[in-house]
Amino acid sequence: MSVQDIINAAADDADELLVGVSTMTEARPAIRDYLKARHPTLVPTDEARVIAGVLAILEEEGFFESSAGSAALDDAGPGGGSDDEP
């Protein structure tokens, strides 16, 4: 598997991989753990390239602007509360 293939796979898994993550700083260790688990033979230079590549894709897609709890607020209705509240 090429470095680009690993980048693409990790970016595709980001919604599950980065649940609750709202910043790139928080994402780095989560992506590193993902790589250690799925690609334990990846050399450090390639690991760094993958992390940078994944973060670049996620930033371009606006992942950090819309994740980590904002979806829960969006689903809560106007004002951030439940529609069932009086």
C-alpha positions in Angstrom: 0.0 0.0 0.0 1.4 3.4 -1.0 1.7 6.4 1.3 -1.1 8.1 -0.7 -3.3 5.0 -0.3 -2.8 5.2 3.5 -3.6 8.9 3.5 -6.8 8.4 1.6 -7.9 5.5 3.8 -7.2 7.4 7.0 -9.0 10.5 5.7 -12.0 8.2 4.7 -12.1 6.8 8.3 -11.9 10.3 9.9 -15.5 10.5 11.0 -15.1 7.4 13.2 -11.4 7.9 13.9 -11.7 11.5 15.2 -15.0 11.4 17.1 -14.9 14.4 19.5 -11.8 15.9 18.0 -12.1 19.5 17.1 -8.6 20.7 16.3 -5.6 19.5 14.3 -3.6 19.4 17.5 -6.0 16.9 18.9 -6.1 14.9 15.7 -2.4 14.3 15.4 -2.1 11.7 18.2 -5.4 10.0 17.1 -4.1 9.6 13.6 -0.7 8.4 14.9 -2.5 5.7 17.0 -4.5 4.7 14.0 -1.3 4.3 12.0 0.5 2.3 14.7 -2.5 -0.1 14.9 -3.1 -0.5 11.1 0.4 0.1 9.7 2.9 -0.8 12.4 5.8 -1.1 9.9 5.4 2.4 8.6 8.7 4.3 9.0 8.7 7.6 10.9 9.2 9.8 7.8 6.2 8.1 6.0 4.2 8.4 9.2 4.8 12.1 9.3 3.8 12.4 5.6 0.6 10.5 6.2 -0.3 12.6 9.2 0.3 15.8 7.3 -1.6 14.5 4.2 -4.6 13.5 6.3 -4.7 16.8 8.1 -4.4 18.7 4.8 -7.4 16.8 3.3 -9.5 17.2 6.4 -8.7 20.9 6.6 -9.6 21.3 2.9 -12.9 19.5 3.5 -13.7 21.8 6.5 -13.6 18.8 9.0 -12.4 20.9 11.9 -14.9 23.6 11.3 -17.9 21.2 11.5 -16.9 18.4 13.9 -16.6 17.8 17.6 -20.1 18.5 18.9 -21.4 21.0 16.4 -23.5 18.3 14.7 -25.2 17.7 18.1 -26.0 21.4 18.3 -27.3 21.4 14.7 -29.6 18.5 15.5 -30.9 20.2 18.7 -33.0 22.7 16.8 -33.0 26.5 17.1 -31.2 27.8 20.2 -29.3 24.6 20.7 -32.1 23.0 22.9 -34.3 20.1 22.2 -37.5 20.7 20.3 -39.3 18.9 23.0 -38.4 21.3 25.8 -41.1 23.8 26.9 
